[in-house]
Amino acid sequence: QVQLVESGGGLVQPGGSLRLSCVVSGSRFNIYTGGWYRQAPGKQRELVATIGSGGTTNYADSVKGRFTISRDNAKNTLYLQMSNLKPEDTAVYYCNVRLASIGNDYWGQGTQVTVSS
């Protein structure tokens, strides 16, 4: 019943910005922890950013200083603000959350981000 719906992906030029959203529905519980992952063609899925239950954030070195992960509990939504995008950021981006009082992890369907001239 719990569903994560991602949006915000698209095609941007190098140096551009995008904001990805991940809306959690079907649960009474708020996001406990959240993360964003990405998978580029021919590569393994990698961790991009995480946000802890208390709001602590961590980032992969490749995106540090350019990406910001955040959470809006009122909207039950996880965000990834991406700035100064580079071609190497091109990938399918997936959100992942753990809900309060629920041990299971949930995944979004993925959204394509393409950075190209």
Solvent accessible surface area in square Angstrom, and as a share of the most:
residue,aa,sasa,rsa
1,Q,195,0.86
2,V,31,0.18
3,Q,112,0.50
4,L,12,0.06
5,V,82,0.47
6,E,8,0.03
7,S,61,0.39
8,G,35,0.34
9,G,31,0.30
10,G,29,0.28
11,L,128,0.64
12,V,23,0.13
13,Q,126,0.56
14,P,59,0.37
15,G,48,0.46
16,G,24,0.23
17,S,61,0.39
18,L,31,0.16
19,R,136,0.50
20,L,0,0.00
21,S,17,0.11
22,C,0,0.00
23,V,66,0.38
24,V,6,0.04
25,S,52,0.33
26,G,41,0.39
27,S,32,0.21
28,R,214,0.78
29,F,63,0.26
30,N,73,0.37
31,I,9,0.05
32,Y,106,0.40
33,T,46,0.27
34,G,7,0.06
35,G,3,0.03
36,W,0,0.00
37,Y,55,0.21
38,R,13,0.05
39,Q,65,0.29
40,A,23,0.18
41,P,118,0.74
42,G,91,0.88
43,K,125,0.53
44,Q,158,0.70
45,R,96,0.35
46,E,68,0.30
47,L,82,0.41
48,V,1,0.00
49,A,1,0.01
50,T,39,0.23
51,I,11,0.06
52,G,22,0.21
53,S,58,0.37
54,G,78,0.75
55,G,34,0.32
56,T,95,0.55
57,T,49,0.28
58,N,92,0.47
59,Y,52,0.20
60,A,29,0.23
61,D,125,0.65
62,S,64,0.41
63,V,0,0.00
64,K,120,0.51
65,G,80,0.77
66,R,30,0.11
67,F,5,0.02
68,T,73,0.42
69,I,4,0.02
70,S,45,0.29
71,R,49,0.18
72,D,42,0.22
73,N,76,0.39
74,A,103,0.80
75,K,133,0.56
76,N,21,0.11
77,T,6,0.04
78,L,0,0.00
79,Y,27,0.10
80,L,0,0.00
81,Q,67,0.30
82,M,0,0.00
83,S,40,0.26
84,N,82,0.42
85,L,2,0.01
86,K,78,0.33
87,P,74,0.47
88,E,120,0.54
89,D,0,0.00
90,T,33,0.19
91,A,1,0.01
92,V,43,0.24
93,Y,0,0.00
94,Y,38,0.14
95,C,0,0.00
96,N,17,0.09
97,V,0,0.00
98,R,102,0.37
99,L,1,0.01
100,A,32,0.25
101,S,106,0.68
102,I,42,0.21
103,G,58,0.55
104,N,95,0.49
105,D,72,0.37
106,Y,52,0.20
107,W,112,0.39
108,G,8,0.08
109,Q,109,0.48
110,G,13,0.12
111,T,18,0.11
112,Q,85,0.38
113,V,0,0.00
114,T,40,0.23
115,V,4,0.02
116,S,54,0.35
117,S,129,0.83
